[in-house]
Amino acid sequence: MTSFRSKNKSKAQAQHRRKSSHRNRLARAVAAGGLGLFAAWVAFSNPLAGTVRSAEPVPAPDITLTTQQGDYRISEHKGETVALFFAFVG
């Protein structure tokens, strides 16, 4: 014979499972919607999506930079990969 307390406990557990299931479905729906909005934002906000790459690479203009060690000319490093970092120290 089941007691009054165990019947109430099982009802409470069933209600908790229903609420938990509803919360899980809601959380999944919100996550899927957020993911969809993010994908749409990426697809429509990418400024480089419609650009076409030129057939031949265009050489960089000849730039001369003055450093503490002397002048640095880009044309002296033809065929090499050069990374320039411009910083303001003020």
MOVENCOR-V980254 format. One record per helix or strand. SS is the DSSP state (alpha for helix, beta for strand). FROM is the first residue (numbers start at 1). TO is the last residue. If there is no record, write none. Layout:
ss & from & to
SS & FROM & TO
SS & FROM & TO
This chain:
ss & from & to
alpha & 4 & 45
beta & 64 & 67
beta & 70 & 73
alpha & 74 & 77
